[in-house]
């Protein structure tokens, strides 16, 4: 079972389809992993090329490898508009330890709606029983 922490670097997006015809979009991202959900700041007035350069940390406690990012357009007074989403498999992250900032396609209703750039770092949690054994052996070696 995979356990540890995932650090996510949300860099930015480009080529998004503008949902606000009278003004620039105010885009934000909702990052979801398992039952955890976090939200980026709103890239006010950045339109179809928002930049965030924000870090988020998620806890990994099972073998779920799907990570989802939903892009939304903040509309004051109205319900926020869904821009598109990306689902990213993290299997390579768990094997490699990190995935450099990479461009992924944003889709809505199975249609291309732009790109998002995201990087990941995985830090595995130390196995507690192994740490305990090392301390025991270390104590034994020192007293011998």
LOGUVO-168209 format. One record per atom (N, C-alpha, C): residue number from 1; z, x, y; residue in one letter; atom name. Coordinates in Angstrom, 2 decimals, decimal comma, padded with zeros to 5 digits, always signed. Each point is the difference from the previous one (the first is absolute). Example, Ala and Ser with C-alpha at 12.3 -4.5 7.8 and 13.67 -1.06 7.14 Angstrom:
<recs>
REC   num        zz        xx        yy   residuo   atomo
REC     1   +007,80   +013,19   -005,69         A       N
REC     1   +000,00   -000,89   +001,19         A      CA
REC     1   +000,00   +000,90   +001,20         A       C
REC     2   -000,72   -000,35   +001,05         S       N
REC     2   +000,06   +000,82   +001,19         S      CA
REC     2   +000,73   -000,77   +001,09         S       C
</recs>
This chain:
<recs>
REC   num        zz        xx        yy   residuo   atomo
REC     1   +000,00   +000,83   -001,18         X       N
REC     1   +000,00   -000,83   +001,18         X      CA
REC     1   +000,00   +000,89   +001,26         X       C
REC     2   -000,85   -000,34   +000,96         X       N
REC     2   -000,13   +000,75   +001,24         X      CA
REC     2   +001,09   -000,45   +000,97         X       C
REC     3   +000,74   +000,98   +000,57         X       N
REC     3   +001,02   -000,31   +001,00         X      CA
REC     3   -000,07   +001,05   +001,09         X       C
REC     4   +000,27   -000,44   +001,23         X       N
REC     4   -000,01   +000,92   +001,13         X      CA
REC     4   -000,34   -000,71   +001,28         X       C
REC     5   -000,61   +000,73   +000,91         X       N
REC     5   -000,35   -000,56   +001,31         X      CA
REC     5   -001,46   +000,31   +000,33         X       C
REC     6   -000,65   -000,96   +000,63         X       N
REC     6   -001,36   +000,18   +000,49         X      CA
REC     6   +000,07   +000,01   +001,52         X       C
REC     7   -000,54   +001,07   +000,60         X       N
REC     7   -000,15   +000,02   +001,45         X      CA
REC     7   -001,45   -000,29   +000,31         X       C
REC     8   -000,21   -000,97   +000,88         X       N
REC     8   -001,35   -000,44   +000,35         X      CA
REC     8   -000,28   +000,37   +001,45         X       C
REC     9   -001,12   +000,67   +000,23         X       N
REC     9   -000,45   +000,29   +001,36         X      CA
REC     9   -001,16   -000,94   +000,31         X       C
REC    10   +000,26   -000,97   +000,87         X       N
REC    10   -001,03   -000,94   +000,45         X      CA
REC    10   -000,64   +000,61   +001,24         X       C
REC    11   -001,22   +000,52   -000,17         X       N
REC    11   -000,67   +000,72   +001,08         X      CA
REC    11   -000,67   -000,96   +000,97         X       C
REC    12   -000,96   -000,77   -000,48         X       N
REC    12   -000,73   -000,91   +000,87         X      CA
REC    12   -001,10   -000,71   -000,76         X       C
REC    13   -000,78   -000,77   +000,74         X       N
REC    13   -001,11   -000,74   -000,60         X      CA
REC    13   -001,19   +000,07   +000,96         X       C
REC    14   -001,19   -000,27   -000,53         X       N
REC    14   -001,17   -000,04   +000,88         X      CA
REC    14   -001,05   -000,93   -000,60         X       C
REC    15   -000,88   -000,44   +000,88         X       N
REC    15   -001,09   -000,87   -000,43         X      CA
REC    15   +000,45   -001,39   -000,40         X       C
REC    16   +001,19   -000,42   +000,45         X       N
REC    16   +000,49   -001,32   -000,37         X      CA
REC    16   -000,81   -001,08   +000,70         X       C
REC    17   -000,06   -001,16   -000,63         X       N
REC    17   -000,70   -001,13   +000,61         X      CA
REC    17   +000,94   -000,66   +001,01         X       C
REC    18   -000,47   -000,17   +001,22         X       N
REC    18   +000,83   -000,55   +001,07         X      CA
REC    18   +000,14   -001,51   -000,16         X       C
REC    19   +001,24   -000,45   -000,19         X       N
REC    19   +000,29   -001,44   -000,11         X      CA
REC    19   +000,22   -000,65   +001,36         X       C
REC    20   +000,33   +000,81   +001,00         X       N
REC    20   +000,23   -000,51   +001,35         X      CA
REC    20   -001,26   +000,18   +000,82         X       C
REC    21   -000,70   -001,09   +000,26         X       N
REC    21   -001,29   +000,11   +000,69         X      CA
REC    21   +000,16   +000,20   +001,50         X       C
REC    22   +001,13   -000,39   +000,57         X       N
REC    22   +000,19   +000,11   +001,44         X      CA
REC    22   +000,76   +001,25   +000,42         X       C
REC    23   +000,64   +000,69   -000,96         X       N
REC    23   +000,77   +001,21   +000,33         X      CA
REC    23   +000,05   +000,91   -001,22         X       C
REC    24   +000,55   +001,21   +000,21         X       N
REC    24   +000,16   +000,94   -001,12         X      CA
REC    24   +001,09   -000,49   -000,94         X       C
REC    25   -000,15   +000,31   -001,27         X       N
REC    25   +001,02   -000,35   -000,98         X      CA
REC    25   +001,25   +000,84   +000,22         X       C
REC    26   +001,14   -000,57   -000,38         X       N
REC    26   +001,29   +000,70   +000,00         X      CA
REC    26   +000,42   +000,10   -001,47         X       C
REC    27   -000,46   +001,05   -000,65         X       N
REC    27   +000,12   +000,11   -001,45         X      CA
REC    27   +001,32   +000,63   -000,44         X       C
REC    28   +000,54   -000,53   -001,09         X       N
REC    28   +001,15   +000,61   -000,67         X      CA
REC    28   -000,23   -000,08   -001,50         X       C
REC    29   +000,78   +000,78   -000,74         X       N
REC    29   -000,15   +000,06   -001,45         X      CA
REC    29   +001,30   -000,46   -000,67         X       C
REC    30   -000,16   -000,72   -001,10         X       N
REC    30   +001,12   -000,36   -000,86         X      CA
REC    30   -000,19   +000,79   -001,29         X       C
REC    31   +000,95   +000,89   -000,31         X       N
REC    31   -000,08   +000,84   -001,17         X      CA
REC    31   +000,90   -000,58   -001,07         X       C
REC    32   -000,55   -000,20   -001,21         X       N
REC    32   +000,75   -000,62   -001,09         X      CA
REC    32   -000,03   +000,88   -001,24         X       C
REC    33   +001,19   +000,19   -000,57         X       N
REC    33   +000,11   +000,69   -001,28         X      CA
REC    33   +001,10   -000,69   -000,79         X       C
REC    34   -000,33   -000,54   -001,16         X       N
REC    34   +000,93   -000,81   -000,79         X      CA
REC    34   +000,54   -001,11   +000,89         X       C
REC    35   +001,31   -000,15   +000,09         X       N
REC    35   +000,58   -001,05   +000,82         X      CA
REC    35   +000,32   +000,50   +001,42         X       C
REC    36   -000,34   +001,25   +000,30         X       N
REC    36   +000,29   +000,58   +001,31         X      CA
REC    36   -001,17   -000,24   +000,96         X       C
REC    37   +000,34   -000,31   +001,24         X       N
REC    37   -001,02   -000,24   +001,00         X      CA
REC    37   +000,45   +000,59   +001,33         X       C
REC    38   -000,91   +000,73   +000,65         X       N
REC    38   +000,29   +000,58   +001,31         X      CA
REC    38   -001,19   -000,27   +000,92         X       C
REC    39   +000,29   +000,02   +001,30         X       N
REC    39   -001,04   -000,34   +000,97         X      CA
REC    39   -000,12   +001,12   +001,03         X       C
REC    40   -001,24   +000,33   +000,35         X       N
REC    40   -000,25   +001,02   +001,02         X      CA
REC    40   +000,22   -000,60   +001,38         X       C
REC    41   -000,07   +000,85   +000,99         X       N
REC    41   +000,00   -000,48   +001,37         X      CA
REC    41   -001,37   -000,65   +000,27         X       C
REC    42   -000,08   -000,72   +001,10         X       N
REC    42   -001,27   -000,63   +000,39         X      CA
REC    42   -000,77   +000,99   +000,86         X       C
REC    43   -001,24   +000,26   -000,38         X       N
REC    43   -000,88   +000,89   +000,77         X      CA
REC    43   -000,63   -000,86   +001,09         X       C
REC    44   +000,76   -000,28   +001,04         X       N
REC    44   -000,42   -000,91   +001,07         X      CA
REC    44   -001,25   +000,50   +000,72         X       C
REC    45   -000,99   -000,88   +000,07         X       N
REC    45   -001,22   +000,29   +000,74         X      CA
REC    45   -000,89   +001,07   -000,61         X       C
REC    46   +000,30   +000,43   -001,23         X       N
REC    46   -000,80   +001,06   -000,64         X      CA
REC    46   -001,24   -000,55   -000,70         X       C
REC    47   -000,10   -001,32   -000,07         X       N
REC    47   -001,20   -000,63   -000,54         X      CA
REC    47   -000,31   +000,35   -001,43         X       C
REC    48   -001,26   +000,36   -000,24         X       N
REC    48   -000,48   +000,22   -001,37         X      CA
REC    48   +000,29   +001,40   -000,52         X       C
REC    49   +000,65   +000,85   +000,80         X       N
REC    49   +000,34   +001,36   -000,43         X      CA
REC    49   +001,47   +000,33   +000,32         X       C
REC    50   +000,94   -000,74   -000,62         X       N
REC    50   +001,42   +000,25   +000,27         X      CA
REC    50   +000,46   +001,32   -000,61         X       C
REC    51   +000,97   +000,64   +000,68         X       N
REC    51   +000,65   +001,20   -000,52         X      CA
REC    51   +001,50   -000,22   +000,01         X       C
REC    52   +000,65   +000,40   -001,11         X       N
REC    52   +001,44   -000,16   -000,10         X      CA
REC    52   +000,71   +001,35   -000,16         X       C
REC    53   -000,46   +000,81   -000,94         X       N
REC    53   +000,67   +001,27   -000,34         X      CA
REC    53   +001,49   -000,24   -000,22         X       C
REC    54   +000,31   -000,97   -000,86         X       N
REC    54   +001,38   -000,37   -000,30         X      CA
REC    54   +000,31   +000,29   -001,46         X       C
REC    55   +001,27   +000,35   -000,27         X       N
REC    55   +000,46   +000,27   -001,36         X      CA
REC    55   +000,90   -001,13   -000,49         X       C
REC    56   -000,13   -000,29   -001,28         X       N
REC    56   +000,81   -001,02   -000,66         X      CA
REC    56   +000,48   +000,57   -001,33         X       C
REC    57   +001,19   -000,41   -000,45         X       N
REC    57   +000,54   +000,47   -001,27         X      CA
REC    57   +000,30   -001,20   -000,89         X       C
REC    58   -000,46   +000,08   -001,25         X       N
REC    58   +000,22   -001,05   -001,00         X      CA
REC    58   +000,69   +000,62   -001,20         X       C
REC    59   +000,85   -000,78   -000,67         X       N
REC    59   +000,69   +000,45   -001,20         X      CA
REC    59   -000,79   -000,42   -001,23         X       C
REC    60   -000,17   +000,93   -000,93         X       N
REC    60   -000,70   -000,27   -001,26         X      CA
REC    60   +001,05   -000,07   -001,10         X       C
REC    61   +000,07   -001,13   -000,70         X       N
REC    61   +000,98   -000,12   -001,09         X      CA
REC    61   -000,61   -000,61   -001,25         X       C
REC    62   -001,32   -000,08   -000,05         X       N
REC    62   -000,67   -000,52   -001,20         X      CA
REC    62   -001,41   +000,57   -000,06         X       C
REC    63   -000,78   -000,47   -000,93         X       N
REC    63   -001,34   +000,57   -000,21         X      CA
REC    63   -001,10   -000,72   +000,76         X       C
REC    64   +000,33   -000,75   +001,04         X       N
REC    64   -001,03   -000,66   +000,80         X      CA
REC    64   -000,77   +001,06   +000,78         X       C
REC    65   -001,32   -000,08   -000,05         X       N
REC    65   -000,80   +001,03   +000,67         X      CA
REC    65   -000,93   -000,58   +001,06         X       C
REC    66   +000,10   -001,28   +000,31         X       N
REC    66   -000,85   -000,61   +001,01         X      CA
REC    66   +000,69   -000,08   +001,35         X       C
REC    67   -000,67   +000,47   +001,04         X       N
REC    67   +000,53   -000,02   +001,36         X      CA
REC    67   -000,97   -000,81   +000,84         X       C
REC    68   +000,51   -000,94   +000,79         X       N
REC    68   -000,88   -000,87   +000,78         X      CA
REC    68   +000,30   +000,14   +001,48         X       C
REC    69   -001,06   +000,04   +000,80         X       N
REC    69   +000,12   +000,00   +001,45         X      CA
REC    69   -000,85   -001,15   +000,54         X       C
REC    70   +000,64   -000,88   +000,75         X       N
REC    70   -000,70   -001,12   +000,65         X      CA
REC    70   -000,06   +000,28   +001,49         X       C
REC    71   -001,18   -000,12   +000,57         X       N
REC    71   -000,16   +000,18   +001,44         X      CA
REC    71   -000,03   -001,38   +000,66         X       C
REC    72   +000,76   -000,11   +001,09         X       N
REC    72   +000,13   -001,26   +000,71         X      CA
REC    72   -000,29   +000,24   +001,49         X       C
REC    73   -000,44   -001,07   +000,67         X       N
REC    73   -000,21   +000,02   +001,44         X      CA
REC    73   +001,07   -000,87   +000,63         X       C
REC    74   +000,86   +000,61   +000,81         X       N
REC    74   +001,10   -000,72   +000,64         X      CA
REC    74   -000,54   -000,88   +001,12         X       C
REC    75   +000,31   -001,28   -000,09         X       N
REC    75   -000,42   -000,96   +001,03         X      CA
REC    75   +001,24   -000,69   +000,55         X       C
REC    76   +000,35   +000,28   +001,25         X       N
REC    76   +001,17   -000,65   +000,57         X      CA
REC    76   -000,26   -001,48   +000,18         X       C
REC    77   +000,95   -000,80   -000,46         X       N
REC    77   -000,13   -001,44   +000,13         X      CA
REC    77   -000,74   -000,66   -001,16         X       C
REC    78   -000,79   +000,76   -000,72         X       N
REC    78   -000,74   -000,52   -001,15         X      CA
REC    78   +000,40   +000,74   -001,26         X       C
REC    79   -000,41   -000,52   -001,14         X       N
REC    79   +000,23   +000,70   -001,26         X      CA
REC    79   -000,86   +001,26   -000,03         X       C
REC    80   +000,57   +001,11   -000,47         X       N
REC    80   -000,74   +001,25   -000,08         X      CA
REC    80   -001,17   -000,14   -000,96         X       C
REC    81   -001,11   +000,69   +000,33         X       N
REC    81   -001,22   -000,08   -000,81         X      CA
REC    81   -000,02   +001,10   -001,06         X       C
REC    82   -000,41   -000,37   -001,20         X       N
REC    82   -000,18   +000,95   -001,09         X      CA
REC    82   -001,33   +000,72   +000,21         X       C
REC    83   +000,05   +001,33   +000,09         X       N
REC    83   -001,20   +000,81   +000,23         X      CA
REC    83   -000,62   +000,44   -001,32         X       C
REC    84   +000,84   +000,45   -000,93         X       N
REC    84   -000,47   +000,47   -001,30         X      CA
REC    84   +001,11   +000,78   -000,69         X       C
REC    85   -000,28   +000,45   -001,22         X       N
REC    85   +001,03   +000,72   -000,75         X      CA
REC    85   -000,63   +001,06   -000,89         X       C
REC    86   +000,86   +000,88   -000,49         X       N
REC    86   -000,41   +001,03   -000,94         X      CA
REC    86   +001,09   +000,09   -001,06         X       C
REC    87   -000,42   +000,17   -001,24         X       N
REC    87   +000,94   +000,23   -001,09         X      CA
REC    87   -000,29   +001,39   -000,55         X       C
REC    88   +001,04   +000,83   -000,06         X       N
REC    88   -000,15   +001,40   -000,37         X      CA
REC    88   +000,80   +000,27   -001,26         X       C
REC    89   -000,66   +000,58   -001,00         X       N
REC    89   +000,68   +000,41   -001,23         X      CA
REC    89   +000,72   +001,33   +000,27         X       C
REC    90   +001,26   +000,07   -000,41         X       N
REC    90   +000,80   +001,20   +000,25         X      CA
REC    90   +000,18   +000,87   -001,25         X       C
REC    91   -000,74   -000,27   -001,06         X       N
REC    91   +000,14   +000,80   -001,22         X      CA
REC    91   -000,24   +001,47   +000,25         X       C
REC    92   -001,04   +000,33   +000,79         X       N
REC    92   -000,28   +001,41   +000,31         X      CA
REC    92   +001,13   +000,61   +000,82         X       C
REC    93   +000,62   -000,80   +000,86         X       N
REC    93   +001,12   +000,49   +000,81         X      CA
REC    93   +001,15   +000,42   -000,89         X       C
REC    94   +000,33   -000,81   -001,01         X       N
REC    94   +001,11   +000,32   -000,89         X      CA
REC    94   -000,30   +001,27   -000,81         X       C
REC    95   -001,28   +000,24   -000,30         X       N
REC    95   -000,39   +001,21   -000,74         X      CA
REC    95   -000,03   +001,24   +000,90         X       C
REC    96   -000,57   -000,15   +001,19         X       N
REC    96   -000,25   +001,14   +000,89         X      CA
REC    96   +001,16   +000,30   +000,96         X       C
REC    97   +000,77   -001,02   +000,37         X       N
REC    97   +001,09   +000,19   +000,95         X      CA
REC    97   -000,37   -000,35   +001,43         X       C
REC    98   -001,29   +000,09   +000,33         X       N
REC    98   -000,43   -000,40   +001,35         X      CA
REC    98   -001,49   -000,34   -000,01         X       C
REC    99   -000,36   -000,87   +000,92         X       N
REC    99   -001,39   -000,34   +000,25         X      CA
REC    99   -000,21   +000,20   +001,50         X       C
REC   100   -000,88   +000,92   +000,40         X       N
REC   100   -000,20   +000,24   +001,43         X      CA
REC   100   -000,57   -001,25   +000,67         X       C
REC   101   +000,12   -000,10   +001,34         X       N
REC   101   -000,57   -001,17   +000,67         X      CA
REC   101   -001,45   -000,23   -000,43         X       C
REC   102   -000,24   -001,18   -000,53         X       N
REC   102   -001,27   -000,38   -000,59         X      CA
REC   102   -000,46   -001,32   +000,59         X       C
REC   103   -001,31   -000,18   +000,10         X       N
REC   103   -000,58   -001,23   +000,54         X      CA
REC   103   -000,22   -000,99   -001,15         X       C
REC   104   +000,48   -001,23   +000,18         X       N
REC   104   -000,17   -001,07   -000,98         X      CA
REC   104   -000,69   -001,18   +000,68         X       C
REC   105   -000,80   -000,74   -000,76         X       N
REC   105   -000,69   -001,16   +000,54         X      CA
REC   105   +000,94   -001,18   +000,16         X       C
REC   106   -000,07   -000,66   +001,15         X       N
REC   106   +000,74   -001,22   +000,27         X      CA
REC   106   -000,92   -001,16   -000,35         X       C
REC   107   +000,50   -000,96   -000,80         X       N
REC   107   -000,82   -001,13   -000,40         X      CA
REC   107   +000,70   -001,33   +000,32         X       C
REC   108   -000,82   -001,02   +000,19         X       N
REC   108   +000,48   -001,37   +000,19         X      CA
REC   108   -001,02   -000,88   -000,70         X       C
REC   109   +000,48   -000,83   -000,93         X       N
REC   109   -000,89   -000,85   -000,80         X      CA
REC   109   -001,09   +000,84   -000,66         X       C
REC   110   +000,39   +001,16   -000,53         X       N
REC   110   -000,87   +000,94   -000,71         X      CA
REC   110   -001,12   +000,58   +000,86         X       C
REC   111   +000,12   -000,09   +001,33         X       N
REC   111   -000,98   +000,57   +000,91         X      CA
REC   111   +000,62   +001,16   +000,77         X       C
REC   112   -000,80   +001,05   +000,23         X       N
REC   112   +000,45   +001,17   +000,75         X      CA
REC   112   +000,31   -000,40   +001,45         X       C
REC   113   +001,20   +000,41   +000,48         X       N
REC   113   +000,42   -000,35   +001,36         X      CA
REC   113   +000,44   +001,22   +000,81         X       C
REC   114   -000,27   +001,21   -000,50         X       N
REC   114   +000,38   +001,21   +000,71         X      CA
REC   114   +000,69   +000,98   -000,93         X       C
REC   115   +000,67   +001,00   +000,61         X       N
REC   115   +000,65   +001,05   -000,76         X      CA
REC   115   +001,40   +000,25   +000,54         X       C
REC   116   +000,86   +000,49   -000,90         X       N
REC   116   +001,36   +000,38   +000,38         X      CA
REC   116   +000,28   +001,37   -000,60         X       C
REC   117   +000,74   +000,83   +000,74         X       N
REC   117   +000,32   +001,36   -000,46         X      CA
REC   117   +001,50   +000,09   -000,26         X       C
REC   118   +000,34   +000,38   -001,24         X       N
REC   118   +001,40   +000,03   -000,44         X      CA
REC   118   +000,23   +001,22   -000,89         X       C
REC   119   +001,17   +000,62   +000,14         X       N
REC   119   +000,40   +001,10   -000,87         X      CA
REC   119   +001,32   -000,34   -000,69         X       C
REC   120   +000,24   +000,62   -001,16         X       N
REC   120   +001,20   -000,29   -000,79         X      CA
REC   120   +000,63   +001,29   -000,51         X       C
REC   121   +001,34   +000,01   -000,08         X       N
REC   121   +000,74   +001,08   -000,65         X      CA
REC   121   +001,05   -000,65   -000,90         X       C
REC   122   +000,08   +000,48   -001,24         X       N
REC   122   +000,98   -000,52   -000,95         X      CA
REC   122   +001,04   +001,07   -000,29         X       C
REC   123   +001,27   -000,37   +000,14         X       N
REC   123   +001,11   +000,90   -000,32         X      CA
REC   123   +000,76   -000,62   -001,17         X       C
REC   124   -000,11   +000,60   -001,20         X       N
REC   124   +000,71   -000,58   -001,16         X      CA
REC   124   +001,50   +000,14   +000,15         X       C
REC   125   +000,71   -000,96   -000,55         X       N
REC   125   +001,46   +000,06   +000,00         X      CA
REC   125   +000,44   +000,92   -001,13         X       C
REC   126   +000,97   +000,85   +000,28         X       N
REC   126   +000,52   +000,90   -001,02         X      CA
REC   126   +000,61   -000,80   -001,14         X       C
REC   127   -000,20   +000,46   -001,21         X       N
REC   127   +000,60   -000,66   -001,18         X      CA
REC   127   +001,48   +000,37   -000,02         X       C
REC   128   +000,85   -000,99   +000,17         X       N
REC   128   +001,44   +000,26   +000,13         X      CA
REC   128   +000,59   +000,67   -001,24         X       C
REC   129   -000,44   -000,40   -001,18         X       N
REC   129   +000,60   +000,58   -001,20         X      CA
REC   129   -000,38   +001,48   -000,13         X       C
REC   130   -001,22   +000,36   +000,40         X       N
REC   130   -000,41   +001,39   -000,06         X      CA
REC   130   +000,83   +000,84   +000,97         X       C
REC   131   +000,24   -000,51   +001,19         X       N
REC   131   +000,81   +000,71   +000,98         X      CA
REC   131   +001,41   +000,21   -000,51         X       C
REC   132   +000,54   -000,99   -000,70         X       N
REC   132   +001,35   +000,10   -000,53         X      CA
REC   132   +000,06   +001,10   -001,06         X       C
REC   133   -001,01   +000,06   -000,87         X       N
REC   133   -000,03   +001,02   -001,04         X      CA
REC   133   -000,08   +001,39   +000,61         X       C
REC   134   -000,81   +000,18   +001,05         X       N
REC   134   -000,12   +001,31   +000,63         X      CA
REC   134   +001,34   +000,44   +000,57         X       C
REC   135   +000,73   -000,94   +000,61         X       N
REC   135   +001,30   +000,35   +000,56         X      CA
REC   135   +000,95   +000,41   -001,12         X       C
REC   136   -000,03   -000,72   -001,13         X       N
REC   136   +000,89   +000,31   -001,11         X      CA
REC   136   -000,29   +001,39   -000,54         X       C
REC   137   -001,29   +000,29   -000,23         X       N
REC   137   -000,36   +001,30   -000,53         X      CA
REC   137   +000,33   +001,09   +001,00         X       C
REC   138   -000,23   -000,30   +001,30         X       N
REC   138   +000,30   +001,00   +001,03         X      CA
REC   138   +001,48   +000,34   +000,00         X       C
REC   139   +000,86   -001,02   -000,12         X       N
REC   139   +001,44   +000,23   -000,04         X      CA
REC   139   +000,38   +000,80   -001,22         X       C
REC   140   -000,62   -000,28   -001,14         X       N
REC   140   +000,32   +000,70   -001,25         X      CA
REC   140   -000,39   +001,47   +000,11         X       C
REC   141   -001,21   +000,27   +000,56         X       N
REC   141   -000,46   +001,38   +000,14         X      CA
REC   141   +000,91   +000,80   +000,92         X       C
REC   142   +000,47   -000,63   +001,09         X       N
REC   142   +000,84   +000,71   +000,93         X      CA
REC   142   +001,36   +000,36   -000,59         X       C
REC   143   +000,56   -000,88   -000,85         X       N
REC   143   +001,32   +000,29   -000,55         X      CA
REC   143   -000,05   +000,94   -001,20         X       C
REC   144   -001,19   +000,22   -000,56         X       N
REC   144   -000,14   +000,80   -001,21         X      CA
REC   144   -000,13   +001,42   +000,29         X       C
</recs>
